[in-house]
């Protein structure tokens, strides 16, 4: 199945990813707060390409976590 990306492009869904995310028990997509920052920066740099509403919708489906810094 094809979906529209936040950039307005038509892309194919990944069937294995879709199955993994809708499995029982459900899995959670996790990313660092860096993703949050980078997506918002991209939307501010290119507001004619990326709507902030698309960024918000995408981030609502992701659990953002702080990863410990390893030195």
Residue, then its C-alpha position, 0 to 999 in steps of 0.5 A: x500500500x502506498x502512503x503520502x510521506x510528510x514531504x508530500x511524496x508517495x511512498x510504499x509502506x514496508x510490509x514487515x515494519x507494518x506487521x511488526x508494529x501491529x503485532x500482538x503484543x504491540x510494539x512501540x516505535x522509539x527514537x531519541x529526542x534528536x529526531x524531534x529536534x531535527x524534524x522541527x528544524x527541517x520544518x522551519x527551514x523548509x515550511x513550504x515542503x514540510x508542514x509542522x502539522x505533519x511533524x506533529x502527527x509523525x511524532x505522536x506515533x513515536x515514544x521519544x526517550x533520552x538515551x544515556x551518554x556513554x563516555 
